[in-house]
């Protein structure tokens, strides 16, 4: 008996977050489609796996993060998923347009929406409360 599309989608999203928490960016990128769309929290839309890789390099320069309490929800047909989590992070280097980094620690709830096609993630839309983050690190 094969897994349902919803179970397969949930496993894909769990693998994505496991790779994130392990710091394995290559494993994360392997789960994305070539034309992945990345909606940045309160920011622009970027398209393509290389743009996603560049974003992760920028993030890894300024932040050390781990996601806990990850809950994954999927549509029955496995084409959509959502995740809720808690970010435990440290702000280690200045990020453009944000307060100066001094190793501040933060805990922040967040979430993401995903689109899935042919066993790959085709869209990642991340959401968190930027004002809450600024209050914690400012």
C-alpha positions as CSV (number, residue, x, y, z in Angstrom):
1,X,0.0,0.0,0.0
2,X,1.4,3.4,-1.0
3,X,1.3,6.6,1.0
4,X,-1.4,9.0,0.3
5,X,-0.5,12.3,-1.5
6,X,-1.1,14.2,1.8
7,X,1.3,11.9,3.7
8,X,3.9,12.2,0.9
9,X,3.6,16.0,1.0
10,X,3.9,16.1,4.8
11,X,7.0,13.9,4.6
12,X,8.5,16.3,2.0
13,X,8.0,19.4,4.2
14,X,9.4,17.5,7.3
15,X,12.5,16.6,5.2
16,X,12.8,20.3,4.2
17,X,12.8,21.4,7.9
18,X,15.0,18.6,9.0
19,X,17.6,19.7,6.4
20,X,17.2,23.3,7.6
21,X,17.8,22.4,11.2
22,X,20.8,20.2,10.2
23,X,22.3,23.2,8.2
24,X,22.3,21.0,5.1
25,X,21.5,23.6,2.5
26,X,22.2,21.2,-0.4
27,X,19.5,18.8,0.9
28,X,17.1,21.7,1.2
29,X,17.8,22.8,-2.3
30,X,17.3,19.3,-3.6
31,X,13.7,19.3,-2.4
32,X,12.9,22.5,-4.5
33,X,11.8,22.7,-8.1
34,X,14.2,24.5,-10.5
35,X,11.5,27.2,-10.8
36,X,10.7,27.5,-7.1
37,X,8.9,30.7,-6.1
38,X,10.0,32.2,-2.7
39,X,7.8,34.8,-1.1
40,X,10.0,36.6,1.4
41,X,8.3,37.8,4.6
42,X,7.2,41.4,4.0
43,X,9.5,41.5,1.0
44,X,9.9,40.6,-2.7
45,X,9.2,37.5,-4.6
46,X,12.2,35.6,-5.9
47,X,12.2,32.8,-8.4
48,X,14.5,29.9,-9.0
49,X,16.6,27.5,-7.0
50,X,19.7,29.7,-7.4
51,X,17.9,32.7,-6.0
52,X,16.8,30.6,-3.1
53,X,20.4,29.4,-2.5
54,X,21.6,33.0,-2.6
55,X,18.9,34.0,0.0
56,X,20.0,31.2,2.3
57,X,23.6,32.3,2.0
58,X,22.6,35.8,3.0
59,X,20.5,34.5,5.9
60,X,23.3,32.1,7.1
61,X,25.7,35.1,7.3
62,X,23.4,37.0,9.7
63,X,21.4,34.4,11.6
64,X,21.8,31.1,13.4
65,X,18.4,29.6,13.7
66,X,16.7,26.3,14.7
67,X,13.0,25.6,14.2
68,X,11.1,23.7,16.9
69,X,7.5,22.6,17.5
70,X,7.0,22.2,13.8
71,X,3.4,21.2,12.8
72,X,2.8,20.3,9.2
73,X,-0.7,20.4,7.5
74,X,-1.4,19.3,4.0
75,X,-4.3,19.3,1.5
76,X,-5.8,15.9,0.7
77,X,-4.4,15.9,-2.8
78,X,-0.8,16.8,-1.6
79,X,-0.4,19.9,-3.7
80,X,-0.5,22.3,-0.8
81,X,1.0,22.3,2.6
82,X,1.5,24.7,5.6
83,X,3.7,24.6,8.6
84,X,3.7,26.4,11.9
85,X,6.9,26.5,14.0
86,X,8.8,28.4,16.6
87,X,12.1,30.0,15.6
88,X,14.9,30.0,18.1
89,X,17.7,32.2,16.8
90,X,20.7,34.4,17.3
91,X,21.4,37.5,15.3
92,X,25.1,37.3,14.6
93,X,25.9,39.8,11.8
94,X,24.2,43.0,10.6
95,X,21.4,42.5,8.0
96,X,20.8,45.5,5.7
97,X,18.1,47.8,7.0
98,X,17.8,46.1,10.4
99,X,19.1,46.9,13.8
100,X,22.8,46.2,14.5
101,X,23.7,42.6,15.4
102,X,25.3,41.9,18.8
103,X,24.5,38.2,19.2
104,X,20.9,38.9,20.4
105,X,18.8,35.8,20.9
106,X,15.2,35.7,19.9
107,X,12.2,33.3,20.0
108,X,9.6,34.0,17.3
109,X,6.5,32.1,16.1
110,X,6.4,31.7,12.3
111,X,4.7,29.8,9.5
112,X,5.0,29.0,5.9
113,X,2.8,27.9,3.0
114,X,4.0,25.6,0.3
115,X,2.9,24.5,-3.2
116,X,4.1,21.0,-4.3
117,X,4.3,19.5,-7.8
118,X,6.0,16.2,-8.9
119,X,7.5,15.5,-5.5
120,X,9.2,18.9,-5.2
121,X,8.4,22.2,-3.5
122,X,7.4,24.8,-6.0
123,X,6.5,27.7,-3.7
124,X,7.6,28.7,-0.2
125,X,5.9,31.7,1.4
126,X,7.3,32.6,4.9
127,X,5.5,34.6,7.5
128,X,6.5,36.0,10.9
129,X,6.0,39.1,12.9
130,X,8.9,41.4,11.9
131,X,7.9,44.0,14.6
132,X,8.1,41.3,17.3
133,X,11.6,40.3,16.0
134,X,12.8,44.0,16.0
135,X,11.5,44.4,19.6
136,X,13.4,41.4,20.7
137,X,16.7,42.3,19.0
138,X,16.5,46.1,19.2
